[in-house]
Amino acid sequence: MVVLKRSPTGSSGFEFKGFSQKRRGEAAKAAERKLHPLRQRVLEARRSGDMLAEESARRKWNDTRPMGKMKGAAVYLEKMEKHREWPVNMKALHTALKTFSKFGVVDQIQRGLNLLTVRDMKPDNHLTLELVKALKKSNRMDDAIAIYHLLSRRGVKADEYLQTYMLSQCASMGRTEDAEFFEQELVKRKLSPVMLSAMINSFGKLRNEEKVLGYFDEFLRIGYAHTTWTYASTMDALNKIRRYDLLEKLFQEAKENKRVKLSAYVYSTMIDSYADRRDRQGMEAALDDMAKRGIRCDDHCMSSVLNVYAKRLDVEEAERVFETIRESGGETGWIPSRIMLGMYAELGDVDATREFHMEMGKRGLAPRRRSFELVLKACAKAGEVPQARRTIGEMMASRIGLNERSYAYLIQTISRSDSEALDSAVKVMITAENAKVEASSNMWKAKVFAYLRFAEEESAIDEFERMIQARVEVDTELYELVAEAFARRNVLHEAARFMASASGFFEVDEDEFETALANVVKSFDLSIEPLALMERYRLIKESLDSTVKDDVDWVVDRGP
């Protein structure tokens, strides 16, 4: 017989009396055998003392648990639909919809919201947020924004959490106009530290330096105290706009702030910055500082370290770090896998990229558009047209359509191939236009490169003019490509005139422009100094009224 007896220590706990130690151990093991396999892995890792393995197992367990709850949530909705006289428990309904939201099951969430409509009740912000999250997971951001506006018209007043989420997601997807709309919605409120940090981070994703620095100054002006999250999000935004001076200053402030407990997340953000700068020494110094403070490098931090080696194209070290993550039981999910895939793609190693992509599938990572894009990027670097076509076939089989970046990589692949002609590249361009793919800088650059590759300088210049008219952002590489087109025709003065005219739409960065022209001069062995070329450009720019004066005479001597 089991007798419950108060513990002799005087605590409020009870101990079993009547079972031997052996039988109690057997009972515990029998109970554990009934647990979910992933839960068993958590307990095994905890007993072994391996914190990395325990954290990885717990994350996988937490991701799986809602799957078991979905049946219960569906049964709950069925009963509520059947018994309309039952009152709606908003907390229970929110729990059910949150379960569906995790896996993007939109129809079940809409079914739950219909329960409220039938009973003349309005959904609160928590329920709306779950619907929006589910739509985002299902790549239906247009519907998510439409739902937001619809509920606003029905009198459901959105709170700051919903608006902050919408701003962040729109920024992540590059939807500038929508992001600015939600920014204006937030500005109407009293800005909290979390809201300001979210706005700084969101406009960092959009590379809007003016707004990032503006809200950063506002944060300092109000005198808000930083938290770990506000430090990390602000540092991430400063890294994206390449204000490394402010980033280093803020990181130093975070380390000296005694009220904030530094986490691996803050260091990961800093290491990501070192990755963009290919700064291995900075990364190693950050890791040493973490070790001195007793901060463990978690999965996210290890991915940042991996990113440093990958950006430096240090294959041996990157593969070593990836294997270390895998062997220690860390998370080798999408982020570290994308980093490795991107490194192989940047090297133009098609075989390694395809092999790693297939290995990702074996590890249970479903193919994504971005992973296929990186395979296409490798094909573009190597000019492997057959492999590119094979990859596109796999995308279609996976029901993943081609976007602007995919078409751009395909055009680049054809341009670098020795066996293809200009007609093939033009066909892809026409297909992209018929598919109404929005042309970004990548697409225009691919078109200009294709025409240059097949010695069609006039067409390359025409494409650039169309790009200027479309007000698409121009980067240094594209300036260089167009300058190359003019240089081939031995009319560099037209290049300068054209760039000066283009500055009517864009503020041309003189340092970048000088670098581009210097590369052209070097490539074509032109006997003209880059600085003199730049000075000519300045003179032409100053002489502009509405167009460049016709009396500018500039003869370029190609030398003996």
Secondary structure, 3 states (H helix, E strand, C coil): CCEEEECCCCCCCEEEECCCHHHHHHHHHHHHHCCCHHHHHHHHHHHHCCHHHHHHHHHHHHHHHHHHHHHHHHHHHHHHHHCCCCCCCHHHHHHHHHHHHHCCCHHHHHHHHHHHHHCCCCCCHHHHHHHHHHHHHCCCHHHHHHHHHHHHHCCCCCCHHHHHHHHHHHHHCCCHHHHHHHHHHHHCCCCCHHHHHHHHHHHHHCCCHHHHHHHHHHHHHHCCCCCHHHHHHHHHHHHHCCCHHHHHHHHHHHHHCCCCCCCHHHHHHHHHHHHHCCCHHHHHHHHHHHHHCCCCCCHHHHHHHHHHHHHCCCHHHHHHHHHHHHHCCCCCCHHHHHHHHHHHHHHCCHHHHHHHHHHHHHCCCCCCHHHHHHHHHHHHHHCCHHHHHHHHHHHHHCCCCCCHHHHHHHHHHHHHCCCCCHHHHHHHHHHHHHCCCCCCHHHHHHHHHHHHHCCCHHHHHHHHHHHHHCCCCCCHHHHHHHHHHHHHCCCHHHHHHHHHHHCCCCCCCHHHHHHHHHHHHHHCCCCCCHHHHHHHHHHHHHCCCCCCCCCCCCCCCCCC
